[in-house]
Amino acid sequence: MTRKTLGLTGTIFIGLASMLGAGVFVVFRDAYVYSGAWLFAALGLAALVAALNSASIYQLARQVDRPGGTYAYARVYRNDLVSFLAGFAFVFGKIGSIAAIALVFGEYVAPSHKHLVAVAAILVMVCVNVLGIQRTAQVAAVLAITTAGFLIFTIVMGADRSAGLSHQLATYYPTTFLLPVEPGWGIITGASLIFFAFAGYARVATLGNEVRDAKRNIPRAIVLCLSIVLAIYLLLALVLTRVLGSKLAVVPAPFNAYFEALGLHVNWLILLVAGMASLGSILALLAGVSRTAAEMASDRELPRFFESRNRFGSPWVAEVIIAIGSSALVFAGNLSAVIGFSSFSVLFYYALAHVSALGQPRGERIQAPVIQIVGFALCLLLAFSVPGPAVIVSTTILLVAIVIRRLFRIESK
């Protein structure tokens, strides 16, 4: 039987560790390439989508405390097919996220051996997770506090500096380069990339019945996590663009260049915090994805062995299999492509959360349906604007998954 060992504070830390991870160290540069001077519009759009998504998750989590997030909600308010698609998109997308973040960790810690270091990071975090969700929350608290503290330090250091500091970078990056930016589509593409750094605020919903008073604590944790991270990201974007200017589009390591422009040589600190942030993201991702896979197995949407739990209540078989899949992607995947796959799958997942919320009876709703309608439309808009091959490949994989599921169901009858 699963034990309810996680309180509101632990739930918040897992959410923060999920969001304040490696994404924040990579997405602002790539988003700036597409959105340029419209970066804040892209950030605002990504934040709006995140807020609408959290509104639907909040409404759903007030009524359903079963783990699995949107997978569980769709099973209650829609049907098995929508539920399967949500669960599969989440698991598939987050396996890609784990691989991408592990690669970022490897690139920061040991670039010449990044693949081996990335796999080692995944395996260590699996060992932490299989000891139970309480251990996960404790480690997540340390990682989340450290990362948030560093980002606040970054903001404070640049808050009173002149925008003219960006000229100091000319010595290091003499060539100004910006891709032509289309205010419309460039903003949307930039927002789809920034959303990668927001994803994670509703991951606490996948913990379900491991949280005490889940119907109250999960919605509260989601709102608090999103509010904290949004404030940090807005201020961070402000100081990065103020100090780096157009160089933000070309610097290989934005945080390193930022502190160089400020005259501070703290590369060792950046390496340490980026590494810890990456580990925090991997830790929280493994916890959420494994529990969703376990719930799918309990409904026979995945093989039954995925639901096996140890004496700490952790779905250890799912953890191990997900770690193997992520490790394989570390060696096979390209970082930017994997981020694209993750963004598409997660946005599709949240689109189905809005569909599920629309299926709630009137007495359970606390929001007007327009919230879900707009949220659904924006999720799909961002999903289909993700750059690279993610849209075609991910859509094909989802269709193949539906066909395979249908064939197995016919054979089992």
Residue pairs with C-beta under 8 A, 6 or more apart in sequence:
2 67
2 209
2 210
2 309
2 313
3 210
3 313
4 209
4 210
4 211
4 212
4 214
5 132
5 133
5 134
5 210
5 212
5 313
6 14
6 133
6 134
6 137
6 207
6 210
6 211
6 212
7 211
7 212
7 217
8 217
8 220
8 221
9 141
10 133
10 134
10 137
10 138
10 140
10 141
11 137
11 204
11 207
11 211
11 217
11 218
11 221
12 204
12 221
12 224
12 225
13 137
13 140
13 141
13 144
13 145
14 136
14 137
14 140
14 203
14 204
14 207
14 284
14 287
15 200
15 201
15 203
15 204
15 221
15 222
15 224
15 225
15 284
16 140
16 144
16 147
16 148
16 225
16 228
16 229
17 140
17 141
17 143
17 144
17 147
17 280
17 281
17 283
17 284
18 199
18 200
18 201
18 203
18 204
18 280
18 281
18 284
18 285
18 288
19 197
19 198
19 199
19 200
19 201
19 225
19 229
20 144
20 147
20 148
20 151
20 229
20 232
20 277
20 280
21 101
21 147
21 197
21 200
21 277
21 278
21 280
21 281
21 282
21 284
22 100
22 101
22 104
22 105
22 274
22 277
22 278
22 281
23 101
23 196
23 197
23 199
23 281
24 151
24 197
24 233
24 236
24 277
25 104
25 108
25 254
25 255
25 274
25 277
26 104
26 339
27 193
27 194
27 196
27 197
28 39
28 194
28 236
28 237
28 240
28 248
28 254
29 248
29 249
29 251
29 254
30 193
30 336
31 39
31 42
31 43
31 190
31 191
31 193
31 194
32 39
32 190
32 241
32 248
32 249
33 178
33 179
33 249
34 42
34 179
34 181
34 186
34 189
34 190
34 193
34 387
35 41
35 42
35 181
35 186
35 187
35 189
35 190
35 191
36 178
36 179
36 181
36 186
36 246
36 249
37 181
38 181
38 183
38 186
38 187
38 190
39 190
39 237
39 241
40 237
40 241
41 183
41 187
42 186
42 187
42 188
42 189
42 190
42 191
42 193
42 194
43 190
43 191
43 194
43 233
43 234
43 237
45 187
45 188
45 191
45 378
45 382
46 191
46 192
46 194
46 195
46 198
46 382
47 198
47 230
47 233
47 234
48 378
49 191
49 195
49 198
49 347
49 350
49 375
49 378
49 379
49 382
50 195
50 198
50 201
50 226
50 230
51 226
51 230
52 354
52 371
52 372
52 374
52 375
52 378
53 201
53 202
53 350
53 353
53 354
53 375
53 379
54 201
54 202
54 222
54 223
54 226
55 367
55 371
55 375
56 350
56 353
56 354
56 356
56 357
56 367
56 371
56 372
56 375
57 69
57 70
57 202
57 205
57 219
57 222
57 353
58 219
58 222
58 223
58 366
59 357
59 360
59 364
59 365
59 366
59 367
60 70
60 73
60 77
60 205
60 353
60 356
60 357
60 360
61 73
61 205
61 214
61 215
61 218
61 219
61 222
62 215
62 219
62 364
62 366
63 76
63 215
63 360
63 364
64 72
64 73
64 76
64 215
65 208
65 209
65 211
65 214
65 215
65 218
66 72
66 76
66 208
66 209
66 295
67 206
67 207
67 208
67 209
67 210
67 291
67 292
67 294
67 295
68 75
68 87
68 206
68 208
68 291
68 292
68 295
68 296
69 86
69 90
69 202
69 203
69 205
69 206
69 208
69 288
69 292
69 353
70 86
70 87
70 90
70 205
70 349
70 350
70 352
70 353
70 356
71 83
71 84
71 86
71 87
71 90
71 292
71 295
71 296
72 83
72 208
72 295
73 86
73 353
73 356
73 357
74 82
74 83
74 85
74 86
74 352
74 353
74 355
74 356
75 83
75 299
76 356
77 356
77 357
77 359
77 360
78 352
78 355
78 356
78 359
80 299
80 301
81 402
82 352
82 355
82 356
83 299
83 301
84 296
84 301
84 401
84 402
84 405
85 348
85 352
85 398
85 401
85 402
86 349
86 352
86 353
86 356
87 292
87 293
87 295
87 296
87 301
88 296
88 398
88 401
89 345
89 346
89 348
89 349
89 352
89 398
90 206
90 289
90 292
90 345
90 346
90 349
91 289
91 292
91 293
91 296
91 322
92 341
92 345
92 394
92 397
92 401
93 341
93 342
93 343
93 344
93 345
93 346
93 348
93 349
93 394
94 285
94 288
94 289
94 342
94 345
94 346
95 289
95 322
95 325
95 326
95 329
96 329
96 333
96 338
96 339
96 341
96 342
96 345
97 196
97 199
97 281
97 285
97 338
97 339
97 342
97 346
98 122
98 282
98 285
98 286
98 289
98 322
98 323
98 326
98 329
99 118
99 326
99 327
99 329
99 330
99 333
99 338
100 333
100 335
100 338
100 339
100 342
101 278
101 281
101 282
101 285
102 118
102 119
102 121
102 122
102 278
102 282
102 326
102 327
102 330
103 114
103 115
103 118
103 330
103 333
103 335
103 338
104 274
104 278
104 335
105 117
105 118
105 121
105 274
105 275
105 278
105 279
105 282
106 113
106 114
106 115
106 116
106 117
106 118
106 121
106 330
107 114
108 270
108 271
108 274
108 275
108 278
109 117
109 271
109 275
110 116
110 117
115 330
115 331
118 327
118 330
119 327
119 330
121 278
121 279
121 282
122 282
122 286
122 323
122 326
122 327
122 330
123 323
123 327
124 279
125 279
125 282
125 283
125 286
126 286
126 319
126 320
126 323
128 135
128 136
128 139
128 283
129 135
129 136
129 283
129 286
129 287
129 290
129 314
129 319
130 310
130 312
130 314
130 316
130 319
131 312
131 314
132 312
132 313
132 314
133 207
133 210
133 287
133 312
133 313
133 314
135 312
136 283
136 284
136 287
139 280
139 283
140 280
140 283
140 284
143 276
143 277
143 279
143 280
143 283
144 280
146 273
146 276
146 277
147 273
147 276
147 277
147 280
148 228
148 232
150 269
150 270
150 273
151 232
151 236
152 232
154 236
154 239
154 255
154 258
154 259
155 232
155 235
155 236
155 238
155 239
157 239
157 259
157 262
157 264
158 239
158 240
158 242
158 243
158 258
158 262
159 239
161 239
161 242
161 243
161 262
163 242
163 243
163 245
165 243
165 261
165 262
166 243
166 244
166 245
166 246
166 247
166 261
168 260
168 261
168 263
169 244
169 247
169 251
169 257
169 260
169 261
172 251
172 257
172 260
173 247
173 250
173 251
173 257
175 250
176 246
176 247
176 250
177 246
177 249
177 250
178 246
178 249
179 249
185 385
188 381
188 382
188 385
189 385
189 386
189 387
191 382
191 385
192 343
192 347
192 382
192 383
192 385
192 386
192 387
193 339
193 343
193 386
193 387
194 233
195 343
195 346
195 347
195 382
196 339
196 342
196 343
196 346
197 233
198 226
198 229
198 233
199 342
199 343
199 346
200 225
200 281
200 284
200 285
201 222
201 225
201 226
201 229
202 222
202 350
202 353
203 284
203 285
203 287
203 288
204 211
204 218
204 221
204 222
204 225
204 288
205 218
205 222
206 287
206 288
206 289
206 291
206 292
207 214
207 218
207 287
207 288
207 291
208 214
208 218
208 291
208 295
210 291
210 313
211 217
211 218
239 258
240 248
240 254
240 258
241 248
243 258
243 261
243 262
244 251
244 254
244 257
244 258
244 261
247 257
248 254
251 257
253 270
255 270
255 274
256 267
256 270
259 265
259 266
259 267
259 270
286 319
286 322
286 323
289 318
289 322
290 314
290 315
290 318
290 319
290 322
291 315
291 318
293 302
293 306
293 315
293 318
293 321
293 322
294 306
294 307
294 309
294 315
294 318
295 307
296 302
296 306
297 303
297 304
297 305
297 306
297 307
297 318
298 307
301 405
305 317
306 315
306 317
306 318
306 321
307 315
307 317
307 318
308 315
308 316
308 317
308 318
309 315
309 316
310 316
329 338
336 388
337 388
337 389
337 390
340 386
340 387
340 388
340 389
340 390
341 390
341 393
341 394
343 382
343 383
343 386
343 390
344 383
344 386
344 390
344 391
344 394
345 394
347 379
347 380
347 382
347 383
347 386
348 379
348 380
348 383
348 394
348 398
350 375
350 379
351 375
351 376
351 379
351 380
351 383
354 372
354 373
354 375
354 376
354 379
355 372
355 376
357 365
357 367
357 371
357 372
358 369
358 372
358 373
358 376
383 391
384 391
